[in-house]
């Protein structure tokens, strides 16, 4: 059977923090923010949400900073990235975040901007033919 790897995330929620555009030392635009995604109601009727770290780079970062504010609905397609490091006290740290590849508006409020930003350099991954029998 062919080796199959896929890292694709789709999130729809609200910005829980205000995006803040920053620049790396080499001048690359980056912004990080939290997206709150509601879970289905639990049996006890309680609502719950997951708060997911999202990072947008370059043109996506500038787009998010220009058009989105805390509380706005947002749709993100991207990939999961996990980083590990040792902090200044010697403790091991781990962070999981979504790297945004495509950012879209959800609410229709008569905006005059485009509905979706996809960078020119982004190409959707092509699915390769799968050797062997499919399991269904």
ZATOR-848151 format. One record per residue: residue in three letters; x, y, z of N, C-alpha, C, O in turn. Coordinates in nm, 3 decimals, decimal comma. Example, Ala and Ser with C-alpha at 12.3 -4.5 7.8 and 13.67 -1.06 7.14 Angstrom:
2
<site "ALA"; <1,319; -0,569; 0,780>; <1,230; -0,450; 0,780>; <1,320; -0,330; 0,780>; <1,424; -0,332; 0,846>>
<site "SER"; <1,285; -0,225; 0,708>; <1,367; -0,106; 0,714>; <1,290; 0,003; 0,787>; <1,341; 0,114; 0,804>>
***
This chain:
136
<site "UNK"; <0,085; -0,117; 0,000>; <0,000; 0,000; 0,000>; <0,090; 0,124; 0,000>; <0,195; 0,125; 0,063>>
<site "UNK"; <0,048; 0,227; -0,070>; <0,124; 0,351; -0,082>; <0,126; 0,425; 0,052>; <0,034; 0,415; 0,132>>
<site "UNK"; <0,232; 0,498; 0,072>; <0,244; 0,583; 0,190>; <0,153; 0,704; 0,171>; <0,160; 0,770; 0,068>>
<site "UNK"; <0,069; 0,734; 0,268>; <-0,025; 0,845; 0,256>; <-0,008; 0,938; 0,375>; <-0,020; 0,896; 0,490>>
<site "UNK"; <0,022; 1,064; 0,347>; <0,037; 1,166; 0,450>; <-0,048; 1,286; 0,412>; <-0,044; 1,331; 0,297>>
<site "UNK"; <-0,122; 1,338; 0,506>; <-0,205; 1,455; 0,481>; <-0,210; 1,540; 0,607>; <-0,239; 1,490; 0,715>>
<site "UNK"; <-0,182; 1,668; 0,592>; <-0,187; 1,763; 0,702>; <-0,271; 1,880; 0,654>; <-0,218; 1,973; 0,593>>
<site "UNK"; <-0,400; 1,876; 0,681>; <-0,493; 1,977; 0,635>; <-0,591; 2,009; 0,747>; <-0,648; 1,919; 0,808>>
<site "UNK"; <-0,610; 2,138; 0,775>; <-0,699; 2,183; 0,881>; <-0,796; 2,285; 0,823>; <-0,757; 2,370; 0,743>>
<site "UNK"; <-0,923; 2,276; 0,864>; <-1,021; 2,378; 0,830>; <-1,087; 2,422; 0,961>; <-1,139; 2,340; 1,036>>
<site "UNK"; <-1,083; 2,551; 0,987>; <-1,140; 2,607; 1,109>; <-1,239; 2,716; 1,075>; <-1,216; 2,798; 0,986>>
<site "UNK"; <-1,348; 2,716; 1,145>; <-1,444; 2,826; 1,136>; <-1,476; 2,869; 1,277>; <-1,520; 2,789; 1,359>>
<site "UNK"; <-1,454; 2,996; 1,306>; <-1,479; 3,044; 1,441>; <-1,470; 3,195; 1,446>; <-1,490; 3,264; 1,346>>
<site "UNK"; <-1,439; 3,245; 1,565>; <-1,425; 3,390; 1,585>; <-1,286; 3,420; 1,642>; <-1,230; 3,342; 1,719>>
<site "UNK"; <-1,232; 3,534; 1,602>; <-1,104; 3,576; 1,655>; <-1,120; 3,608; 1,803>; <-1,202; 3,692; 1,840>>
<site "UNK"; <-1,043; 3,541; 1,887>; <-1,048; 3,563; 2,031>; <-0,946; 3,667; 2,076>; <-0,951; 3,716; 2,188>>
<site "UNK"; <-0,854; 3,701; 1,988>; <-0,755; 3,805; 2,015>; <-0,743; 3,894; 1,892>; <-0,776; 3,853; 1,781>>
<site "UNK"; <-0,696; 4,014; 1,913>; <-0,675; 4,108; 1,803>; <-0,546; 4,072; 1,730>; <-0,441; 4,065; 1,793>>
<site "UNK"; <-0,552; 4,050; 1,598>; <-0,428; 4,024; 1,524>; <-0,337; 4,146; 1,531>; <-0,383; 4,260; 1,519>>
<site "UNK"; <-0,209; 4,123; 1,549>; <-0,112; 4,232; 1,554>; <0,000; 4,199; 1,456>; <0,075; 4,104; 1,475>>
<site "UNK"; <0,009; 4,280; 1,353>; <0,110; 4,258; 1,250>; <0,249; 4,291; 1,302>; <0,271; 4,398; 1,360>>
<site "UNK"; <0,342; 4,199; 1,282>; <0,482; 4,219; 1,320>; <0,569; 4,186; 1,200>; <0,521; 4,133; 1,100>>
<site "UNK"; <0,695; 4,218; 1,211>; <0,793; 4,188; 1,106>; <0,906; 4,107; 1,169>; <0,951; 4,136; 1,280>>
<site "UNK"; <0,952; 4,005; 1,096>; <1,070; 3,932; 1,141>; <1,192; 4,021; 1,118>; <1,180; 4,127; 1,056>>
<site "UNK"; <1,307; 3,979; 1,167>; <1,429; 4,057; 1,146>; <1,461; 4,075; 0,999>; <1,524; 4,173; 0,960>>
<site "UNK"; <1,417; 3,981; 0,917>; <1,441; 3,991; 0,773>; <1,327; 4,062; 0,699>; <1,326; 4,066; 0,576>>
<site "UNK"; <1,229; 4,117; 0,773>; <1,123; 4,197; 0,714>; <1,001; 4,121; 0,665>; <0,921; 4,177; 0,590>>
<site "UNK"; <0,985; 3,995; 0,707>; <0,869; 3,916; 0,665>; <0,753; 3,943; 0,761>; <0,770; 3,936; 0,883>>
<site "UNK"; <0,636; 3,973; 0,705>; <0,517; 4,001; 0,785>; <0,465; 3,872; 0,849>; <0,461; 3,767; 0,784>>
<site "UNK"; <0,425; 3,881; 0,977>; <0,370; 3,767; 1,050>; <0,270; 3,819; 1,152>; <0,289; 3,925; 1,211>>
<site "UNK"; <0,164; 3,743; 1,171>; <0,069; 3,774; 1,278>; <0,022; 3,643; 1,339>; <0,004; 3,543; 1,269>>
<site "UNK"; <0,001; 3,645; 1,469>; <-0,052; 3,529; 1,541>; <-0,175; 3,573; 1,617>; <-0,182; 3,686; 1,666>>
<site "UNK"; <-0,272; 3,483; 1,628>; <-0,396; 3,516; 1,697>; <-0,463; 3,386; 1,738>; <-0,427; 3,278; 1,691>>
<site "UNK"; <-0,561; 3,397; 1,827>; <-0,640; 3,283; 1,871>; <-0,775; 3,282; 1,799>; <-0,837; 3,387; 1,782>>
<site "UNK"; <-0,818; 3,164; 1,759>; <-0,951; 3,147; 1,703>; <-1,031; 3,060; 1,798>; <-0,988; 2,950; 1,833>>
<site "UNK"; <-1,146; 3,109; 1,841>; <-1,236; 3,033; 1,928>; <-1,332; 2,955; 1,840>; <-1,403; 3,013; 1,757>>
<site "UNK"; <-1,333; 2,824; 1,858>; <-1,422; 2,735; 1,782>; <-1,513; 2,664; 1,882>; <-1,465; 2,589; 1,967>>
<site "UNK"; <-1,643; 2,688; 1,870>; <-1,739; 2,626; 1,962>; <-1,749; 2,477; 1,937>; <-1,746; 2,430; 1,823>>
<site "UNK"; <-1,761; 2,402; 2,046>; <-1,789; 2,259; 2,038>; <-1,939; 2,240; 2,046>; <-2,010; 2,329; 2,093>>
<site "UNK"; <-1,989; 2,127; 2,000>; <-2,132; 2,098; 2,019>; <-2,165; 2,098; 2,168>; <-2,080; 2,068; 2,252>>
<site "UNK"; <-2,289; 2,132; 2,199>; <-2,330; 2,134; 2,340>; <-2,311; 1,997; 2,403>; <-2,340; 1,894; 2,343>>
<site "UNK"; <-2,262; 1,999; 2,525>; <-2,245; 1,876; 2,601>; <-2,381; 1,827; 2,650>; <-2,480; 1,899; 2,642>>
<site "UNK"; <-2,384; 1,707; 2,701>; <-2,510; 1,649; 2,750>; <-2,572; 1,734; 2,861>; <-2,694; 1,739; 2,875>>
<site "UNK"; <-2,486; 1,802; 2,938>; <-2,538; 1,885; 3,046>; <-2,581; 2,023; 2,996>; <-2,619; 2,109; 3,076>>
<site "UNK"; <-2,575; 2,046; 2,864>; <-2,619; 2,172; 2,807>; <-2,515; 2,281; 2,807>; <-2,541; 2,392; 2,759>>
<site "UNK"; <-2,397; 2,252; 2,860>; <-2,290; 2,352; 2,866>; <-2,225; 2,371; 2,729>; <-2,200; 2,275; 2,657>>
<site "UNK"; <-2,199; 2,496; 2,695>; <-2,122; 2,526; 2,575>; <-1,975; 2,524; 2,611>; <-1,937; 2,558; 2,723>>
<site "UNK"; <-1,893; 2,486; 2,517>; <-1,749; 2,488; 2,537>; <-1,685; 2,532; 2,406>; <-1,745; 2,520; 2,299>>
<site "UNK"; <-1,565; 2,581; 2,416>; <-1,493; 2,625; 2,296>; <-1,348; 2,582; 2,307>; <-1,293; 2,570; 2,417>>
<site "UNK"; <-1,287; 2,560; 2,192>; <-1,144; 2,539; 2,184>; <-1,082; 2,668; 2,134>; <-1,138; 2,734; 2,046>>
<site "UNK"; <-0,968; 2,705; 2,190>; <-0,897; 2,825; 2,149>; <-0,770; 2,779; 2,079>; <-0,681; 2,721; 2,141>>
<site "UNK"; <-0,764; 2,805; 1,949>; <-0,660; 2,748; 1,865>; <-0,565; 2,858; 1,818>; <-0,608; 2,960; 1,765>>
<site "UNK"; <-0,435; 2,835; 1,839>; <-0,332; 2,928; 1,793>; <-0,321; 2,921; 1,641>; <-0,310; 2,813; 1,584>>
<site "UNK"; <-0,324; 3,037; 1,577>; <-0,308; 3,045; 1,432>; <-0,199; 3,147; 1,401>; <-0,193; 3,253; 1,464>>
<site "UNK"; <-0,114; 3,114; 1,305>; <-0,011; 3,205; 1,258>; <-0,028; 3,223; 1,108>; <-0,043; 3,126; 1,034>>
<site "UNK"; <-0,026; 3,348; 1,064>; <-0,033; 3,379; 0,921>; <0,096; 3,452; 0,884>; <0,146; 3,536; 0,960>>
<site "UNK"; <0,148; 3,421; 0,768>; <0,274; 3,478; 0,720>; <0,251; 3,560; 0,594>; <0,154; 3,538; 0,522>>
<site "UNK"; <0,341; 3,652; 0,569>; <0,350; 3,732; 0,447>; <0,216; 3,798; 0,412>; <0,158; 3,868; 0,495>>
<site "UNK"; <0,168; 3,774; 0,289>; <0,046; 3,841; 0,243>; <-0,076; 3,803; 0,328>; <-0,164; 3,886; 0,350>>
<site "UNK"; <-0,082; 3,677; 0,375>; <-0,194; 3,637; 0,459>; <-0,194; 3,718; 0,588>; <-0,300; 3,759; 0,635>>
<site "UNK"; <-0,077; 3,741; 0,646>; <-0,065; 3,819; 0,770>; <-0,115; 3,961; 0,748>; <-0,189; 4,015; 0,831>>
<site "UNK"; <-0,076; 4,022; 0,637>; <-0,120; 4,158; 0,607>; <-0,271; 4,163; 0,583>; <-0,337; 4,259; 0,625>>
<site "UNK"; <-0,325; 4,062; 0,517>; <-0,469; 4,054; 0,491>; <-0,548; 4,044; 0,621>; <-0,645; 4,117; 0,640>>
<site "UNK"; <-0,507; 3,954; 0,710>; <-0,575; 3,937; 0,839>; <-0,568; 4,067; 0,919>; <-0,668; 4,110; 0,976>>
<site "UNK"; <-0,450; 4,129; 0,924>; <-0,433; 4,252; 1,001>; <-0,521; 4,365; 0,947>; <-0,575; 4,444; 1,024>>
<site "UNK"; <-0,537; 4,372; 0,816>; <-0,613; 4,480; 0,753>; <-0,764; 4,463; 0,769>; <-0,835; 4,562; 0,790>>
<site "UNK"; <-0,814; 4,339; 0,758>; <-0,959; 4,319; 0,749>; <-1,026; 4,253; 0,869>; <-1,149; 4,247; 0,873>>
<site "UNK"; <-0,951; 4,203; 0,965>; <-1,011; 4,130; 1,076>; <-0,979; 4,194; 1,210>; <-0,870; 4,245; 1,233>>
<site "UNK"; <-1,078; 4,190; 1,298>; <-1,064; 4,239; 1,435>; <-1,112; 4,131; 1,531>; <-1,183; 4,038; 1,492>>
<site "UNK"; <-1,073; 4,146; 1,657>; <-1,120; 4,055; 1,761>; <-1,272; 4,048; 1,755>; <-1,340; 4,150; 1,748>>
<site "UNK"; <-1,326; 3,924; 1,759>; <-1,470; 3,902; 1,755>; <-1,525; 3,871; 1,618>; <-1,635; 3,817; 1,607>>
<site "UNK"; <-1,450; 3,904; 1,510>; <-1,496; 3,873; 1,374>; <-1,495; 3,724; 1,348>; <-1,410; 3,651; 1,399>>
<site "UNK"; <-1,593; 3,680; 1,267>; <-1,593; 3,542; 1,220>; <-1,484; 3,527; 1,115>; <-1,454; 3,620; 1,040>>
<site "UNK"; <-1,426; 3,407; 1,110>; <-1,317; 3,381; 1,016>; <-1,317; 3,234; 0,979>; <-1,354; 3,148; 1,059>>
<site "UNK"; <-1,277; 3,206; 0,856>; <-1,259; 3,068; 0,810>; <-1,115; 3,055; 0,765>; <-1,065; 3,138; 0,688>>
<site "UNK"; <-1,047; 2,951; 0,814>; <-0,905; 2,931; 0,786>; <-0,883; 2,791; 0,736>; <-0,935; 2,694; 0,791>>
<site "UNK"; <-0,804; 2,780; 0,630>; <-0,753; 2,652; 0,584>; <-0,602; 2,658; 0,602>; <-0,538; 2,758; 0,570>>
<site "UNK"; <-0,546; 2,550; 0,655>; <-0,403; 2,551; 0,677>; <-0,350; 2,415; 0,716>; <-0,410; 2,311; 0,686>>
<site "UNK"; <-0,237; 2,416; 0,782>; <-0,171; 2,294; 0,826>; <-0,137; 2,305; 0,974>; <-0,123; 2,415; 1,027>>
<site "UNK"; <-0,123; 2,191; 1,040>; <-0,082; 2,188; 1,180>; <0,070; 2,184; 1,187>; <0,136; 2,111; 1,114>>
<site "UNK"; <0,123; 2,264; 1,276>; <0,267; 2,268; 1,299>; <0,292; 2,254; 1,448>; <0,231; 2,326; 1,528>>
<site "UNK"; <0,378; 2,163; 1,487>; <0,413; 2,144; 1,627>; <0,560; 2,175; 1,647>; <0,646; 2,122; 1,576>>
<site "UNK"; <0,588; 2,262; 1,742>; <0,727; 2,300; 1,772>; <0,760; 2,259; 1,915>; <0,676; 2,269; 2,004>>
<site "UNK"; <0,882; 2,215; 1,936>; <0,930; 2,187; 2,071>; <1,059; 2,266; 2,093>; <1,137; 2,287; 2,000>>
<site "UNK"; <1,080; 2,309; 2,217>; <1,200; 2,382; 2,252>; <1,224; 2,372; 2,401>; <1,138; 2,326; 2,477>>
<site "UNK"; <1,341; 2,416; 2,442>; <1,375; 2,422; 2,583>; <1,372; 2,568; 2,626>; <1,438; 2,652; 2,565>>
<site "UNK"; <1,294; 2,598; 2,731>; <1,282; 2,737; 2,776>; <1,406; 2,778; 2,856>; <1,496; 2,697; 2,878>>
<site "UNK"; <1,409; 2,904; 2,898>; <1,527; 2,957; 2,967>; <1,555; 2,890; 3,101>; <1,667; 2,897; 3,152>>
<site "UNK"; <1,452; 2,823; 3,159>; <1,470; 2,751; 3,286>; <1,504; 2,604; 3,264>; <1,514; 2,528; 3,360>>
<site "UNK"; <1,523; 2,564; 3,138>; <1,558; 2,426; 3,108>; <1,439; 2,332; 3,091>; <1,457; 2,213; 3,070>>
<site "UNK"; <1,318; 2,386; 3,101>; <1,199; 2,303; 3,084>; <1,167; 2,279; 2,937>; <1,190; 2,366; 2,852>>
<site "UNK"; <1,116; 2,162; 2,909>; <1,077; 2,130; 2,771>; <0,939; 2,189; 2,744>; <0,847; 2,173; 2,824>>
<site "UNK"; <0,926; 2,256; 2,632>; <0,800; 2,320; 2,593>; <0,756; 2,267; 2,458>; <0,838; 2,227; 2,376>>
<site "UNK"; <0,625; 2,268; 2,436>; <0,568; 2,221; 2,310>; <0,450; 2,311; 2,276>; <0,369; 2,344; 2,363>>
<site "UNK"; <0,439; 2,350; 2,150>; <0,327; 2,432; 2,105>; <0,277; 2,379; 1,972>; <0,354; 2,347; 1,882>>
<site "UNK"; <0,147; 2,370; 1,961>; <0,083; 2,330; 1,836>; <0,005; 2,450; 1,785>; <-0,067; 2,516; 1,860>>
<site "UNK"; <0,020; 2,478; 1,656>; <-0,049; 2,591; 1,595>; <-0,092; 2,553; 1,454>; <-0,044; 2,456; 1,396>>
<site "UNK"; <-0,182; 2,633; 1,401>; <-0,224; 2,618; 1,263>; <-0,153; 2,727; 1,183>; <-0,156; 2,845; 1,220>>
<site "UNK"; <-0,090; 2,687; 1,073>; <-0,029; 2,783; 0,982>; <-0,133; 2,809; 0,871>; <-0,166; 2,719; 0,794>>
<site "UNK"; <-0,183; 2,932; 0,864>; <-0,288; 2,967; 0,769>; <-0,232; 2,970; 0,627>; <-0,131; 3,034; 0,599>>
<site "UNK"; <-0,301; 2,900; 0,537>; <-0,267; 2,905; 0,395>; <-0,375; 2,978; 0,316>; <-0,348; 3,032; 0,208>>
<site "UNK"; <-0,496; 2,979; 0,371>; <-0,608; 3,045; 0,304>; <-0,698; 3,103; 0,413>; <-0,732; 3,034; 0,509>>
<site "UNK"; <-0,735; 3,228; 0,399>; <-0,818; 3,297; 0,497>; <-0,940; 3,353; 0,425>; <-0,926; 3,418; 0,321>>
<site "UNK"; <-1,060; 3,330; 0,481>; <-1,183; 3,375; 0,416>; <-1,273; 3,446; 0,516>; <-1,270; 3,419; 0,636>>
<site "UNK"; <-1,353; 3,537; 0,463>; <-1,458; 3,601; 0,540>; <-1,574; 3,503; 0,557>; <-1,598; 3,419; 0,471>>
<site "UNK"; <-1,645; 3,515; 0,667>; <-1,763; 3,433; 0,691>; <-1,887; 3,520; 0,686>; <-1,984; 3,488; 0,617>>
<site "UNK"; <-1,884; 3,631; 0,759>; <-2,000; 3,720; 0,765>; <-2,011; 3,801; 0,636>; <-1,911; 3,842; 0,578>>
<site "UNK"; <-2,133; 3,824; 0,592>; <-2,159; 3,907; 0,476>; <-2,211; 4,041; 0,526>; <-2,326; 4,052; 0,567>>
<site "UNK"; <-2,125; 4,141; 0,524>; <-2,164; 4,272; 0,574>; <-2,146; 4,380; 0,467>; <-2,129; 4,497; 0,499>>
<site "UNK"; <-2,151; 4,339; 0,341>; <-2,138; 4,436; 0,234>; <-1,995; 4,484; 0,214>; <-1,974; 4,594; 0,162>>
<site "UNK"; <-1,897; 4,404; 0,254>; <-1,759; 4,445; 0,236>; <-1,728; 4,457; 0,087>; <-1,784; 4,386; 0,005>>
<site "UNK"; <-1,638; 4,548; 0,054>; <-1,600; 4,568; -0,085>; <-1,472; 4,493; -0,121>; <-1,425; 4,504; -0,234>>
<site "UNK"; <-1,416; 4,418; -0,027>; <-1,294; 4,343; -0,054>; <-1,328; 4,204; -0,104>; <-1,444; 4,161; -0,099>>
<site "UNK"; <-1,226; 4,134; -0,151>; <-1,251; 3,999; -0,203>; <-1,289; 3,907; -0,089>; <-1,256; 3,934; 0,027>>
<site "UNK"; <-1,357; 3,798; -0,120>; <-1,404; 3,704; -0,019>; <-1,294; 3,618; 0,039>; <-1,305; 3,573; 0,153>>
<site "UNK"; <-1,190; 3,594; -0,035>; <-1,087; 3,501; 0,007>; <-0,952; 3,551; -0,039>; <-0,940; 3,608; -0,148>>
<site "UNK"; <-0,852; 3,531; 0,041>; <-0,716; 3,563; -0,002>; <-0,638; 3,434; -0,014>; <-0,622; 3,359; 0,083>>
<site "UNK"; <-0,589; 3,408; -0,133>; <-0,500; 3,296; -0,157>; <-0,377; 3,354; -0,225>; <-0,390; 3,415; -0,331>>
<site "UNK"; <-0,258; 3,336; -0,166>; <-0,139; 3,395; -0,227>; <-0,112; 3,337; -0,364>; <-0,145; 3,222; -0,392>>
<site "UNK"; <-0,052; 3,419; -0,451>; <-0,022; 3,374; -0,587>; <0,066; 3,250; -0,587>; <0,053; 3,164; -0,675>>
<site "UNK"; <0,153; 3,239; -0,489>; <0,247; 3,127; -0,486>; <0,184; 2,998; -0,433>; <0,246; 2,892; -0,438>>
<site "UNK"; <0,060; 3,006; -0,382>; <-0,003; 2,888; -0,325>; <-0,065; 2,804; -0,434>; <-0,141; 2,854; -0,517>>
<site "UNK"; <-0,034; 2,676; -0,435>; <-0,095; 2,581; -0,527>; <-0,152; 2,469; -0,444>; <-0,084; 2,412; -0,359>>
<site "UNK"; <-0,278; 2,438; -0,467>; <-0,340; 2,329; -0,393>; <-0,264; 2,200; -0,419>; <-0,226; 2,173; -0,533>>
<site "UNK"; <-0,240; 2,120; -0,315>; <-0,166; 1,996; -0,336>; <-0,244; 1,900; -0,424>; <-0,365; 1,884; -0,411>>
<site "UNK"; <-0,172; 1,835; -0,514>; <-0,234; 1,737; -0,603>; <-0,236; 1,602; -0,535>; <-0,138; 1,562; -0,472>>
<site "UNK"; <-0,347; 1,533; -0,547>; <-0,357; 1,399; -0,490>; <-0,290; 1,302; -0,588>; <-0,324; 1,299; -0,706>>
<site "UNK"; <-0,198; 1,226; -0,539>; <-0,129; 1,129; -0,623>; <-0,215; 1,004; -0,633>; <-0,298; 0,974; -0,546>>
<site "UNK"; <-0,194; 0,931; -0,741>; <-0,266; 0,806; -0,757>; <-0,226; 0,712; -0,644>; <-0,109; 0,706; -0,605>>
<site "UNK"; <-0,322; 0,640; -0,594>; <-0,297; 0,546; -0,486>; <-0,285; 0,408; -0,546>; <-0,375; 0,360; -0,615>>
<site "UNK"; <-0,172; 0,344; -0,520>; <-0,151; 0,208; -0,570>; <-0,230; 0,110; -0,486>; <-0,251; 0,132; -0,367>>
<site "UNK"; <-0,274; 0,005; -0,547>; <-0,343; -0,101; -0,472>; <-0,491; -0,075; -0,463>; <-0,544; 0,021; -0,519>>
<site "UNK"; <-0,557; -0,162; -0,391>; <-0,702; -0,155; -0,374>; <-0,737; -0,051; -0,269>; <-0,668; -0,037; -0,168>>
<site "UNK"; <-0,844; 0,021; -0,292>; <-0,896; 0,114; -0,192>; <-0,969; 0,035; -0,085>; <-1,029; -0,068; -0,115>>
<site "UNK"; <-0,967; 0,079; 0,039>; <-1,027; 0,002; 0,148>; <-1,179; 0,013; 0,156>; <-1,237; -0,032; 0,255>>
<site "UNK"; <-1,244; 0,070; 0,057>; <-1,390; 0,080; 0,060>; <-1,449; 0,047; -0,073>; <-1,571; 0,050; -0,089>>
***
